[in-house]
Amino acid sequence: MKNNTYYRLTLLAVILSLSVTAATFGQGRQNRLTNSPREGYWVIESQPRQKSVALFYNDDNQLIYKEVLSKKRLNIKQAKTQESLKAVLEQALRQWAVSQKTGGNPIQNDQQWLAAELN
């Protein structure tokens, strides 16, 4: 009888720990999705001891904004850098959407949006 109770308690403990783990992973994924832009993505091209080029694309893989950062290397692992890139991406997407609606000119490159965000 004691043996059977031990197995039941062990099984209950395993189920409980798995449910807590699954809930934790689910919340982290949800937070990442709500913090990321709705559409578009960015790409950083870096050359050793030279410049970095930030390229911002929409979901249709169209280049919508490009900025060259002379003598600046970006550490994309830093949270501040990722937040800055996200902010510029959102700004570029808004500007691009406005220019598409009005039939105006595309966004002018190298407006130093990213440089201003990083400082």
Sequence and secondary structure as in RCSB ss.txt:
>XXXX:A:sequence
MKNNTYYRLTLLAVILSLSVTAATFGQGRQNRLTNSPREGYWVIESQPRQKSVALFYNDDNQLIYKEVLSKKRLN
IKQAKTQESLKAVLEQALRQWAVSQKTGGNPIQNDQQWLAAELN
>XXXX:A:secstr
 HHHHHHHHHHHHHHHHHHHHHHHHHHHHHHHHHHS SS EEEEEE TTS EEEEEE TT  EEEEEEETT    
TTSHHHHHHHHHHHHHHHHHHHHHHHHT     S   HHHHHH 
